[in-house]
Amino acid sequence: MIKDEYKIINFSIFAGLLLWIIDAVIDSFVFKERPFWDSLIFDVSAHEFYSRVLFLASFILFGIVVSALISRHKKADEAVDKSVRFLNTIFDSIRDPFIILDSEFRIIRANEAYAQMKNIPVKELTGKKCHEITRGRDEICDACVVNKTFKSADPCAKEKRTILPDGSEEWVEIYTYPILNENGSISHVIEYVRNITDRKRVEAEKKRLIEKLEFLSITDSLTGLLNRRVIIERLNSEIERVKRYGFDLSLILCDLDYFKEINDNYGHNTGDEVLKIVSRILKESVRAADIVGRYGGDEFLLILPETSIKGAEDMAERIRLTVEGTEFPAGDGRSVKTTLSLGITNFQGGKTDMLDIINRIDNALYSSKRAGKNQVYSIV
């Protein structure tokens, strides 16, 4: 197939030759100066010959110039088409949702991934304002990162939870990038959406794991109460607070009566169940500001900030009566009963250290046990 450039050159040569023939026809048949063939070739004056050659050369030169311009224009068009095809290839190969918006928030380009995310065909998205077609809003969305980029001409990003057409939940991260014109002003914004659902799930799982580890590190695995290490740390903090502000601080140390006999006669599973139920009774008996922990095997420590010795004694008596009246399951439809011995002390500041306070409450509990168990005994 002959290229357009060559067609123009051939046409120019043909036009120049045709002009030569027409000039010979006019000389021969209109002015009847000489026979046609003489006018065409054999009897041509030097002036006519040079004139005809000049016209022929002019036509050919014109054809060459025009063909060169067309060739250059075609190459430029091909380069543009190649660039457009290349950009389209890049655009279509982006699997994450991707759109380009103008300053009126109209979507001038959207890929198939974005259309699928919004459940709207690409043709319906193109030319529409994003907040109208995707949200049914008359105004731009709150905290719109596209608007932030138009105002600041800086890239922006945000995380967002979205509900898909099938009702499932996804997390996406939205990035916006400015497109500047030749004057350096922002003309369009690229919005790129990346699915971060898997990352969010991993982060949530990691957070749950950390929380679980933190919980395990501070709680007793059987009862769910604070473990001995943490309850001692909290006691030390409360003692320091009393020394600073002079508040009352009362402590209750509880010990299950006959716990060894329960384990020996009914098994350790029953013993564990008794510990769990007593722990629940203790948690339900204290205030939100009070602190409960498992101090040892069957011992529990209650820290009561801003509580007088009388308030602690009243609480201890309620706890003692509740445990005394509780029947604990022992398997096979059986039940077992037990009681609680409680020792109390109070601290109102001074130079007394934590070891002295713990010795006092240990002595109070020992006195309760020695008095016959199922007792509340106080040492101030």
C-alpha positions as CSV (number, residue, x, y, z in Angstrom):
1,M,0.0,0.0,0.0
2,I,1.5,3.4,-1.1
3,K,2.0,5.8,1.8
4,D,0.1,9.2,1.6
5,E,3.4,11.0,1.4
6,Y,4.4,9.2,-1.8
7,K,0.9,9.7,-3.2
8,I,1.3,13.5,-2.8
9,I,4.8,13.4,-4.5
10,N,3.5,11.3,-7.4
11,F,0.4,13.6,-7.7
12,S,2.8,16.6,-7.8
13,I,4.9,15.1,-10.6
14,F,1.7,14.1,-12.5
15,A,0.3,17.7,-12.0
16,G,3.6,19.2,-13.3
17,L,3.6,16.9,-16.4
18,L,-0.1,17.6,-17.0
19,L,0.7,21.4,-17.0
20,W,3.4,20.8,-19.5
21,I,1.0,18.9,-21.8
22,I,-1.8,21.5,-21.4
23,D,0.7,24.3,-22.4
24,A,1.6,22.3,-25.5
25,V,-2.1,21.7,-26.3
26,I,-2.8,25.4,-26.0
27,D,0.1,26.3,-28.3
28,S,-0.9,23.7,-30.9
29,F,-4.7,23.8,-30.9
30,V,-5.6,27.2,-29.6
31,F,-2.8,29.4,-31.1
32,K,-1.9,26.9,-33.9
33,E,1.7,27.9,-33.7
34,R,3.1,24.4,-34.5
35,P,2.0,20.7,-34.4
36,F,1.3,19.2,-31.1
37,W,4.3,16.9,-30.8
38,D,6.6,19.8,-31.8
39,S,5.0,22.0,-29.1
40,L,5.3,19.1,-26.6
41,I,8.9,18.0,-27.2
42,F,10.6,18.6,-30.5
43,D,10.2,22.3,-31.2
44,V,10.1,24.0,-27.8
45,S,11.7,27.3,-27.2
46,A,14.3,27.8,-24.5
47,H,11.9,30.1,-22.7
48,E,9.0,27.7,-22.8
49,F,11.2,24.8,-21.8
50,Y,12.6,26.6,-18.7
51,S,9.2,27.8,-17.7
52,R,7.7,24.3,-18.0
53,V,10.7,22.8,-16.1
54,L,10.3,25.5,-13.4
55,F,6.6,24.8,-13.0
56,L,7.3,21.0,-12.9
57,A,10.0,21.5,-10.3
58,S,7.8,23.8,-8.3
59,F,5.0,21.2,-8.2
60,I,7.4,18.4,-7.3
61,L,9.0,20.6,-4.5
62,F,5.6,21.6,-3.2
63,G,4.6,17.9,-3.1
64,I,7.9,17.0,-1.3
65,V,7.3,19.8,1.3
66,V,3.6,18.8,1.8
67,S,4.5,15.1,2.1
68,A,7.2,16.0,4.7
69,L,4.8,18.0,6.7
70,I,2.2,15.2,6.6
71,S,4.9,12.7,7.6
72,R,5.9,14.8,10.5
73,H,2.3,15.3,11.6
74,K,1.6,11.6,11.3
75,K,4.7,10.8,13.4
76,A,3.5,13.3,16.0
77,D,0.1,11.8,16.0
78,E,1.5,8.3,16.3
79,A,3.7,9.5,19.2
80,V,0.6,11.0,20.9
81,D,-1.4,7.8,20.1
82,K,1.4,5.7,21.5
83,S,1.5,7.8,24.6
84,V,-2.2,7.7,25.0
85,R,-2.2,3.9,24.6
86,F,0.7,3.6,27.0
87,L,-1.2,5.7,29.6
88,N,-4.4,3.7,29.0
89,T,-2.4,0.5,29.5
90,I,-1.0,1.9,32.8
91,F,-4.5,3.1,33.9
92,D,-6.2,-0.2,33.0
93,S,-3.5,-2.3,34.7
94,I,-4.0,-0.6,38.0
95,R,-6.1,-3.1,40.0
96,D,-6.9,-0.8,42.9
97,P,-9.7,1.7,42.5
98,F,-8.5,4.8,40.8
99,I,-10.2,8.0,39.5
100,I,-9.3,11.5,38.2
101,L,-11.4,14.4,39.2
102,D,-11.5,18.0,37.9
103,S,-12.0,21.1,40.1
104,E,-15.8,20.7,40.0
105,F,-15.3,17.2,41.5
106,R,-16.4,15.6,38.3
107,I,-15.0,12.2,37.5
108,I,-13.2,12.5,34.2
109,R,-11.7,9.0,34.3
110,A,-12.4,5.9,36.4
111,N,-11.0,2.4,36.1
112,E,-13.0,-0.8,36.3
113,A,-11.9,-1.5,39.9
114,Y,-13.4,1.7,41.1
115,A,-16.6,1.0,39.2
116,Q,-16.9,-2.4,40.9
117,M,-16.2,-1.0,44.3
118,K,-19.0,1.5,43.9
119,N,-21.2,-1.0,41.9
120,I,-21.7,1.7,39.2
121,P,-20.7,1.2,35.5
122,V,-17.7,3.3,34.4
123,K,-19.8,5.0,31.7
124,E,-22.2,6.2,34.4
125,L,-19.4,7.5,36.6
126,T,-17.6,9.5,33.9
127,G,-18.7,13.2,33.8
128,K,-20.6,13.0,37.1
129,K,-19.7,14.7,40.4
130,C,-18.3,12.1,42.7
131,H,-20.4,13.0,45.7
132,E,-23.6,13.0,43.6
133,I,-23.1,9.7,41.8
134,T,-21.5,7.7,44.6
135,R,-23.2,9.2,47.7
136,G,-26.4,10.9,46.4
137,R,-25.2,14.1,48.1
138,D,-25.7,17.7,46.8
139,E,-22.5,18.8,48.5
140,I,-19.0,17.3,48.9
141,C,-18.5,14.7,51.7
142,D,-17.3,15.7,55.1
143,A,-13.6,15.5,55.6
144,C,-13.2,15.0,51.8
145,V,-9.5,14.4,51.1
146,V,-9.9,15.5,47.5
147,N,-11.1,18.9,48.6
148,K,-8.2,19.1,51.0
149,T,-5.8,18.4,48.1
150,F,-7.5,21.1,45.9
151,K,-7.1,23.6,48.7
152,S,-3.6,22.7,49.7
153,A,-2.1,21.3,46.5
154,D,-0.5,18.7,48.7
155,P,-1.1,14.9,48.7
156,C,-3.5,13.7,51.4
157,A,-4.5,10.3,52.8
158,K,-7.1,8.9,55.2
159,E,-8.5,5.5,56.2
160,K,-12.2,4.7,55.8
161,R,-14.5,1.9,56.5
162,T,-16.9,1.0,53.7
163,I,-19.8,-1.3,53.3
164,L,-19.9,-3.2,50.0
165,P,-23.0,-3.9,48.0
166,D,-23.2,-7.5,49.4
167,G,-23.2,-6.0,53.0
168,S,-19.6,-7.1,53.8
169,E,-17.2,-4.6,55.5
170,E,-14.0,-3.4,54.0
171,W,-11.3,-0.9,55.1
172,V,-9.7,1.3,52.5
173,E,-6.9,3.8,52.5
174,I,-7.6,6.8,50.2
175,Y,-4.7,8.7,48.7
176,T,-5.0,11.9,46.7
177,Y,-2.4,13.5,44.5
178,P,-2.6,16.9,42.8
179,I,-2.1,17.4,39.0
180,L,-0.6,20.8,38.2
181,N,-1.1,22.7,34.9
182,E,1.6,24.7,33.1
183,N,1.0,27.6,35.4
184,G,1.7,25.5,38.5
185,S,-2.0,25.6,39.5
186,I,-3.8,22.5,40.5
187,S,-6.2,21.4,37.8
188,H,-7.1,17.9,38.7
189,V,-6.8,15.4,41.6
190,I,-6.0,11.7,41.4
191,E,-7.8,9.6,44.0
192,Y,-6.3,6.2,44.6
193,V,-8.0,3.7,46.8
194,R,-6.1,0.8,48.4
195,N,-7.8,-2.1,50.2
196,I,-6.3,-2.5,53.7
197,T,-8.9,-4.9,55.1
198,D,-6.3,-7.6,55.6
199,R,-3.9,-5.2,57.3
200,K,-6.7,-4.0,59.5
201,R,-7.6,-7.6,60.4
202,V,-3.9,-8.3,61.3
203,E,-3.7,-5.1,63.3
204,A,-6.9,-6.0,65.2
205,E,-5.7,-9.5,65.8
206,K,-2.4,-8.1,67.0
207,K,-4.2,-5.7,69.3
208,R,-6.3,-8.5,70.7
209,L,-3.2,-10.6,71.3
210,I,-1.4,-7.8,73.0
211,E,-4.5,-7.1,75.2
212,K,-4.7,-10.8,76.0
213,L,-1.0,-10.9,76.9
214,E,-1.4,-7.8,79.0
215,F,-4.5,-9.3,80.7
216,L,-2.7,-12.6,81.3
217,S,0.3,-10.7,82.7
218,I,-1.7,-8.9,85.3
219,T,-4.5,-11.4,86.1
220,D,-4.8,-14.8,87.8
221,S,-5.7,-17.3,85.0
222,L,-8.2,-19.3,87.3
223,T,-10.1,-16.5,89.0
224,G,-9.6,-13.6,86.6
225,L,-8.6,-11.4,89.6
226,L,-5.3,-9.4,89.7
227,N,-2.4,-11.7,90.4
228,R,-0.1,-11.4,93.4
229,R,2.6,-9.3,91.6
230,V,0.1,-6.7,90.4
231,I,-1.9,-6.5,93.6
232,I,1.3,-5.8,95.5
233,E,2.2,-3.1,93.0
234,R,-1.2,-1.5,93.4
235,L,-1.0,-1.7,97.2
236,N,2.4,0.1,97.1
237,S,0.9,2.8,94.8
238,E,-2.1,3.3,97.2
239,I,0.2,3.5,100.2
240,E,2.3,6.2,98.5
241,R,-1.0,8.1,97.7
242,V,-2.1,8.0,101.3
243,K,1.3,9.3,102.4
244,R,0.9,12.2,100.0
245,Y,-2.8,13.1,100.6
246,G,-3.6,11.6,104.0
247,F,-6.6,9.5,102.9
248,D,-7.8,6.4,104.8
249,L,-6.7,3.1,103.3
250,S,-8.2,-0.2,104.5
251,L,-7.1,-3.7,103.6
252,I,-9.0,-7.0,103.9
253,L,-7.1,-10.3,103.7
254,C,-9.4,-13.3,103.2
255,D,-8.7,-17.0,103.5
256,L,-11.0,-19.9,102.8
257,D,-11.6,-22.2,105.7
258,Y,-11.3,-26.0,105.2
259,F,-10.1,-25.5,101.6
260,K,-7.6,-28.4,101.9
261,E,-10.4,-30.7,103.0
262,I,-12.5,-29.7,100.0
263,N,-9.7,-30.6,97.6
264,D,-9.0,-33.9,99.4
265,N,-12.7,-35.0,99.6
266,Y,-14.1,-33.6,96.4
267,G,-11.2,-33.1,94.1
268,H,-9.3,-30.2,92.8
269,N,-11.9,-29.4,90.2
270,T,-14.4,-28.7,93.0
271,G,-11.7,-26.6,94.7
272,D,-11.1,-24.6,91.6
273,E,-14.9,-24.0,91.3
274,V,-15.0,-22.8,94.9
275,L,-12.2,-20.3,94.2
276,K,-14.0,-19.0,91.1
277,I,-17.3,-18.5,92.9
278,V,-15.7,-16.8,95.9
279,S,-13.7,-14.5,93.5
280,R,-17.0,-13.6,91.8
281,I,-18.6,-12.8,95.3
282,L,-15.6,-10.6,96.1
283,K,-15.8,-8.6,92.8
284,E,-19.6,-8.1,93.2
285,S,-19.1,-6.9,96.8
286,V,-16.6,-4.1,96.3
287,R,-17.0,-0.6,94.7
288,A,-15.5,0.4,91.4
289,A,-12.6,2.1,93.0
290,D,-11.7,-0.9,95.2
291,I,-9.0,-3.4,94.1
292,V,-9.3,-7.2,94.4
293,G,-6.6,-9.7,93.8
294,R,-5.6,-13.3,94.4
295,Y,-2.9,-13.1,97.1
296,G,-2.0,-16.7,97.3
297,G,-3.5,-20.2,96.8
298,D,-6.8,-19.6,98.7
299,E,-6.1,-16.1,100.0
300,F,-7.5,-12.9,98.5
301,L,-6.5,-9.3,99.2
302,L,-8.9,-6.4,99.0
303,I,-7.6,-2.8,98.8
304,L,-10.2,-0.2,99.8
305,P,-9.0,3.4,99.0
306,E,-10.5,6.2,101.1
307,T,-12.3,3.7,103.4
308,S,-12.4,3.8,107.2
309,I,-11.8,0.8,109.4
310,K,-15.6,0.7,110.1
311,G,-16.4,0.7,106.4
312,A,-14.0,-2.2,105.8
313,E,-15.5,-4.2,108.7
314,D,-19.0,-3.7,107.3
315,M,-17.9,-4.9,103.9
316,A,-16.0,-7.8,105.3
317,E,-19.0,-9.0,107.3
318,R,-21.3,-8.9,104.2
319,I,-18.7,-10.9,102.3
320,R,-18.4,-13.4,105.2
321,L,-22.2,-13.9,105.4
322,T,-22.5,-14.3,101.6
323,V,-19.8,-17.0,101.4
324,E,-21.3,-18.8,104.5
325,G,-24.7,-18.9,102.8
326,T,-23.4,-20.2,99.4
327,E,-23.6,-23.8,98.3
328,F,-20.8,-24.7,96.0
329,P,-21.3,-27.5,93.4
330,A,-19.2,-30.6,94.0
331,G,-20.2,-32.8,91.0
332,D,-22.8,-35.6,90.7
333,G,-25.5,-33.3,92.1
334,R,-23.6,-32.8,95.3
335,S,-22.8,-29.5,96.9
336,V,-20.3,-28.3,99.6
337,K,-20.3,-25.4,101.9
338,T,-17.3,-23.4,103.3
339,T,-16.6,-20.2,105.2
340,L,-14.2,-17.3,105.0
341,S,-11.9,-15.9,107.6
342,L,-11.0,-12.2,107.2
343,G,-8.4,-9.9,108.7
344,I,-8.5,-6.1,108.4
345,T,-6.1,-3.3,108.9
346,N,-6.1,0.4,108.2
347,F,-3.4,2.9,107.2
348,Q,-3.7,6.7,107.5
349,G,-0.1,7.7,106.6
350,G,3.1,8.1,108.5
351,K,6.4,6.3,108.3
352,T,4.9,2.8,108.2
353,D,6.1,0.9,105.1
354,M,4.3,-1.8,103.1
355,L,6.0,-4.7,104.9
356,D,4.7,-3.4,108.3
357,I,1.2,-3.1,106.8
358,I,1.3,-6.6,105.3
359,N,2.5,-8.0,108.7
360,R,-0.4,-6.3,110.4
361,I,-3.0,-7.8,108.1
362,D,-1.4,-11.2,108.3
363,N,-1.6,-11.1,112.0
364,A,-5.3,-10.0,111.8
365,L,-6.1,-13.0,109.6
366,Y,-4.2,-15.3,111.9
367,S,-6.2,-14.0,114.8
368,S,-9.4,-14.6,112.9
369,K,-8.4,-18.2,112.2
370,R,-7.3,-18.8,115.8
371,A,-10.6,-17.4,117.1
372,G,-12.4,-20.3,115.4
373,K,-12.5,-19.3,111.7
374,N,-15.4,-17.7,109.9
375,Q,-14.5,-14.5,111.7
376,V,-13.7,-10.9,110.9
377,Y,-10.8,-9.5,113.0
378,S,-9.2,-6.0,112.8
379,I,-5.8,-4.7,113.8
380,V,-5.2,-1.0,113.5
